[in-house]
Amino acid sequence: MTSTELPVASHSASARNESPATAANPNRALWEKGDFTRLAATMREGGDEVIERLGVGPGMDVLDLGCGDGTTALPAARRGATVLGVDIASNLVAAGNARAAAAKLPNLRFQQGDASRLDEIGDGRFDLVVSMFGAMFAPRPLDTAREMVRVTRPGGRIMMGNWIPGDPTLIARVLQVCAAYAPPPPEGFVSPVTWGKEELVRERFGAAGIPQDRIQCERATYTFRHPGTPQSFLAIFRDYYGPTMNAFDAATRAGRRDELQAELARLFEAENRAAGQGTEIPATYLRVLVTR
Ligand SMILES: C[S@@+](CC[C@H](N)C(=O)[O-])C[C@H]1O[C@@H](n2cnc3c(N)ncnc32)[C@H](O)[C@@H]1O
């Protein structure tokens, strides 16, 4: 894996005015930076489709890992499941709980936690563990796979959506472009997009005790929908999405801000498929389905 395939980690937490807990955990600092809810607002229909396809319904216990503000957790709870959302970012946990209260969903709650260390969650607790573009960002992927398997009941399912390294569609390209402008990641950093490689997915769940015939991988499409222009959609990434914010910070320090802006602007225009007003961008991901 080359450095250009590596998404951007936050290396400058201590340089910003952050709490010691955040500063000590660059993974958390990356996601508490900005406001991911602004981007999540363009992902709601896709989240609903993911949950519909999984057949979530009453009587199911669902864990949403790296849940953000509930793009998949809310649709799961609306279909009657009991849902726990876990996320590393305290601001997103608060936003999720506010959305659950506003939607009057007592069967949905959010708490802070790290997908690679689910200490407070007992073995075999969930019928379904969902993680759309969430657990892939946790450090220590082998631990993350083991924890997802541990908290799933025998016969239960794990579903991950993971961006794919080298894929030409939007998010994989954004992460690749941003990484090219950011400082090199620290020694030992494992790129989140390695979760988009089938052989590594199989290796990680295999190491967690899952037989290979219980692991399925396929390419699927997630569509982002934004009411404004592609350029205003890009502005959301630039101003509110941690990995892109870090890349703009680094590019600005290197005197390359305009270059980064222009490169991403071309990408967002080229990927837009909306026929009329607004922006509609489909992005390819690896859909992983594991049966425990
Ligand atoms: C791209 S967002 C996706 C959020 C949500 N699943 C969605 O589809 O809208 C990635 C999420 O993973 C969370 N995350 C990153 N590292 C994590 C970790 N180690 N444990 C739990 N959540 C994590 C981030 O805080 C963020 O909410």
The ligand as an ORCA input file, in Angstrom:
! r2SCAN-3c Opt
* xyz 0 1
  C     -17.647      8.060      7.716
  S     -18.371      8.168      9.299
  C     -19.772      7.073      9.105
  C     -20.856      7.284     10.130
  C     -22.133      6.474      9.931
  N     -21.889      5.050     10.006
  C     -22.811      6.845      8.662
  O     -22.910      5.985      7.762
  O     -23.266      7.992      8.557
  C     -17.238      7.246     10.292
  C     -17.696      7.105     11.710
  O     -16.865      6.158     12.392
  C     -16.614      6.662     13.677
  N     -15.389      6.034     14.200
  C     -14.109      6.240     13.783
  N     -13.263      5.489     14.507
  C     -14.023      4.784     15.396
  C     -13.736      3.835     16.419
  N     -12.475      3.480     16.709
  N     -14.748      3.316     17.121
  C     -16.027      3.703     16.898
  N     -16.363      4.610     15.958
  C     -15.374      5.121     15.199
  C     -16.485      8.156     13.454
  O     -16.598      8.908     14.629
  C     -17.623      8.411     12.474
  O     -18.837      8.660     13.100
*
